[in-house]
Amino acid sequence: VELYQYFNDDKFPTADSYALWTTSYLRGEALRWVEPLLKDYFLHENTCGSMATTQSMFRDWKGFRKEIRRMFGDIDKVKTAEDHLL
């Protein structure tokens, strides 16, 4: 997903658009988890939602990654550790 964004940055004009686009690829438990957050976001789009989790998740990509990891864990702990070293 991040590689796609890198080469298609012009398709994501706002900070929240990349996170919103990424949610379209969620399935199963992740989709069920994000659906209420999407509803909150679209009901309060001007503030990126009314709930703290919604605001964190859709304010920018870093927040999206943080909330996904908080809920489902880090699927690439080695890369995360390497990122912290840089």
N, C-alpha and C positions, 0 to 999 in steps of 0.2 A: 504494500500500500504506500509506504513512504517513497519507494523508488518511482512509483507512478506519479506521485505528487511532485517529485523532483523534476521530472521531465514534462509535467503538465501544469506547472504552477499557475499559468494564466487562466486555467479553468476554475480556479478557486479564488475568487476575488475578495472574499471576506474571511476573517479568522475562523468563523464558525462553519463555513461552507465545506471545508475539508472533513471536519468531524461528522457533519451531517451526511456527507457522501459516503463516508466509511461505514456508517450505521446500516446502509443498504445491503452490506455484505454479511451482516450478523444473522445467525440462524439459531434455532433451538433455544436453549436456556439464555444465551446472550440476547437474543431478540426479545424474549419475554421480559427480560430485565430492563431493556432500553425503551420498550414501548411507552411506559408511563412517563419517562423522561422526555421522549419526543413529543408526547401530547402536551406536557408542561411547557416545553420550548415553544411550540407553535401557538399555544394560548397566550404566551407572554414573550413573544419574539423580540420585542424592543429591549428587553432586559436579559435575554438568553435564558428565560425561564424564571419561575418564582422560587423553586427549591434550590438549596445550596449545591446539591449534587448536579442538577441540571446546568446551573450557571458555570460550575467548574468544568463540566464535561464539554460544553459547547462554546465556551469563551475562546479557547484556542486548542491546538493539537496537543500541547503538553498536558493540559487539564484532561483531555479525552483519554490519553494514555494512562494518566494517574488513576482515573476513576475505573477504567477497565481492569487495571492491575489490582486495584484495591478490592474489586469484586471477585475477580477470577484468578488472581495470582500472576506472577511474572512467568511467561512461557519461555523466555530466553534469558535466563539468569546470567549466563556467561557474557552475553552482549551487554547486559545492564552493568555488570561489574566492569567490563572493559570501558564502557562509556564514563563511568565514575572515575576511572584512572586518567582519562584524557582531560 
